[in-house]
Amino acid sequence: MPSSSTKPKPSQNALAKEDYPRFFLLVLLYFLQGIPVGLTFGTIPFLLKSIAKETSFASLGFFSIATYPYSLKIFWSPIVDSLYFKKLGRRRSWIIPIQFISGLLLIIFSYAIKHDYIFPGIDSQFNFNNNSDSDKTLEDYVSNININTLTFYFGVLIFLCATQDIAVDGWALTILSQKSISYASTAQTVGLNTGYFLSFTVFIAMNSKDFANKYLRSTPLEHGLISLNGYMKFAGILYILTTLYVMFFTTENVKSLHNENKSHLPTILNERPPEFITIEKEPEFYSTDSLTSNSNSNSNSNFKKALSNNDNLSNIKLVYKNFWKILNLKNIQILSIIHLFSKFAFQCNESSTNLKLLELGFKREDLAVTVLIDFPFEIIFGYYVAKWSSDVNHDLRIKDNDLSSNSNSTTNTNSRYYRSSLMERINLFLVGEYGVLTPWLYGFLGRLVAAIMGNFVLYFFPEDGIITKKYFLLVILQHLLGSFMSTVQFVSISAFHSRIADPKFGGTYMTLLNTLSNLGGTWPRIIIMWMISYFSIYDMVLEKDNVATLGTTIIRDGYYITNIICIVIGIILYFGYFKYIMGKLQKLRINMWRS
C-alpha cells in the first residue's frame, strides 16, 4: 500500500460525489441571481450609451444607484436569517417567495417595455405590427427616457435579487459536506457569471441586428434575434419554474440527507463549521484576548442556547446584536477596509472602458464578441482557482514554510528571500508568502495591468473608425485579462469567506463579507462617472437663435485623467498596505474570526 505522502487522496481536492446534486442546485440558484444583475449592471447602461451616445456619464452614474441594494443587503440580512416558516425551512422560506415575486416582476416589466411604459423605443425594431409610431425615430424615443424611473424599477429588481442572495449564501454554508465546502465559491462563480453572461453578453449580441446579419443570418433583416421584453419574459418564466422545483423537489429536512436511497435534490446539512486549517504558530497580529474573555464565552454560550430555541432564533433583536459583535471584531474591520477600497483602482477601467469604445464608434456587436470569447475561460479557470484556494493546498504550503519554528516570521521571510531563486524573489516582492489569499493578490495586480492597458486601447482607437485585426485583438486581450483576473479575485475571496464565516450566524456572516466586497465595487462608480464628466471638455455647437449647446466632439477626454488617478492610488494602496495586511490575515487562526 502506498503511503499518503506518495499518493494523495483524490477526494481531498475534488468535489465529493454525494455533493453533486447540492452543488448544481447552488449553481442554479446563483445563475438566477446573475440574470437581473447582468441586466442592471451591464445591459441597461450599455444600451443607453449605444443607442444614445449623448447620454452623459453622470446620467449613467445616477443609474448605478439601482445596483446599491446588492451592496447594502447586510442591513436586512439578519431579518432573513431569523424569520422563517418551520415547514418550509430557514432558507426556502425566503428563496421560494422572493424568486416567485422576481419572476412575476420580470414578466410585468416585459409587458411595460413592450408597450413603451419603461425604456421607450428600445424594442422599436421588433414592433412589426405597430405602425402608429412608424414616423418616430430612435432619437425621439430616447428623448422620452426617464433615468429616474428606470433606476427605480431596476432598483426594485436588484433589491429582490439581493434578498435572495442572503438566503442562498446561508444555504451555501451548510448544504455541502465539510470536504466540499470550498466549492461553494465555485458554484457562486459559475452560476453568477453564467447568468450575468447570458443577460449581458449573449443578450447584447442576439439583440443586435448587425451581429445577427453578420454571423447568424444568410438574409439580412432589420431586427435582432431577441428583444429586451422577450428576454425578460423568458427570464421571468425561468424564475417561476425553478421556484416550483425548489418548492416541491427540495427540502431542508436534516434526516432525509442520510437516506441513501433518495436521489432527488435534498436537503441541508446540520449547520456546523467546515473543517478549517490551523497554523501551528499563531502569527504576531491582533490578540485573541478579546475573543477568549469570560464575557464573550458566556455570550457565545447564550447564543448557542438561543439557536436551540426556535422562539429565540426568531428574535431579530438577538440576531442584530450578534451581527454587531461581528462588526466589532478587529480583523473583520480590517478586512472591511480592504473590501471597501481595494476595487477603486480599476473602477474607471471596468465601468467605463467599454462605454468609451462605444462612444468612439466601436460597434456593439463586435464588443459583444470580445466578451463571448472570454466567458469559457472564466468558467474553466474559475474551477481551478477554487482548487488553488482550497484548504488542502493551503495546508500543504503552510507545512513547507517555517511557521512552526521559534524564530520571528519576518526573519524567516528574509532568510527565504536570500535563499530563493530570482523568480521566487519576484513572487515574494509582488505577493509575499504563499497562502490562501495569494490568488487574490495576483488578481489585484492583473486588474491593475488591465486598467493600464485600457488607456492604450482608447488612445490607439483608429481615427478613421475602421477596426483592424490587430486592434480588435488588443481589445480582446485587454478585456480577457481584466475579466479573468476579476474572476480570480472573486473565487479566492469567496473561498476565504467560506472558511472564516461562523455558521451559527447563518447567512449573516457570509452576507456581511460579500456585501462589503460588493459595496467596494459599487460606491466608487458614481464618483468615477462624475470625474470623467468633470475632466472632459466637449466642443460647443451653435444652434437656432444663436443658442450654444454641448457638442459630441471631445476636446479633452476625462477618462484618461480619471483612470490614471485610480491606477496610481491602487499601486500605492497595494504595496503600502494591501499586500502586507492580506498576508497577515490569511495566517490567522479561525477562532480569531469568531465572536
Secondary structure as UniProt FT lines:
FT   TURN            4..6
FT   HELIX           10..12
FT   HELIX           17..19
FT   HELIX           20..38
FT   HELIX           39..43
FT   HELIX           44..51
FT   TURN            53..54
FT   HELIX           57..63
FT   HELIX           64..67
FT   HELIX           68..72
FT   HELIX           73..75
FT   HELIX           77..82
FT   TURN            86..88
FT   TURN            90..91
FT   HELIX           92..114
FT   TURN            115..116
FT   TURN            120..123
FT   HELIX           124..126
FT   TURN            132..135
FT   HELIX           138..142
FT   TURN            143..144
FT   HELIX           147..175
FT   HELIX           178..183
FT   HELIX           184..197
FT   HELIX           198..202
FT   HELIX           203..207
FT   HELIX           209..211
FT   HELIX           212..216
FT   HELIX           228..249
FT   HELIX           255..258
FT   TURN            260..261
FT   HELIX           289..291
FT   HELIX           294..307
FT   HELIX           310..313
FT   HELIX           316..328
FT   HELIX           330..341
FT   TURN            342..343
FT   HELIX           344..346
FT   HELIX           347..360
FT   HELIX           364..388
FT   HELIX           391..400
FT   TURN            401..404
FT   HELIX           409..419
FT   HELIX           422..431
FT   TURN            436..437
FT   HELIX           438..459
FT   TURN            463..464
FT   HELIX           469..500
FT   HELIX           503..505
FT   HELIX           507..535
FT   STRAND          537..542
FT   HELIX           544..546
FT   STRAND          548..556
FT   HELIX           558..573
FT   HELIX           574..578
FT   HELIX           579..585
FT   TURN            586..587
FT   HELIX           590..593
//
